[in-house]
Amino acid sequence: MIVVYAKSIVPEKNIDKYLEIAKKLVEETRKENGNIFYELIQDTNNKNILAFIEKWKNMEVLNKHMKTSHFITLVPKLNELREGESELTIHEILF
């Protein structure tokens, strides 16, 4: 199984719009075959830090996810609202 952690820093003025778009992305992604969970989390000490935590059956379904219309449409909109680059790491579950 694959776990993805994608962290962004979002300026306070953009958080509401970011959450609106992210909610659509979460709702559509949870419908995908091979998605185990897909959550957006917020740092309790810094509300500007938001991260997606994702769990996928395998890399094949994750790669398919990144080609879906909702991903291709919504992720660029999210990218416009954050500061700098996002921190993206992909992990394989060992145990």
Secondary structure by P-SEA (a helix, b strand, c coil): cbbbbbbbbbccccaaaaaaaaaaaaaaaaacccccbbbbbbccccccbbbbbbbcccaaaaaaaaacccccccaaaaaaacccbbbbbbbbbcc
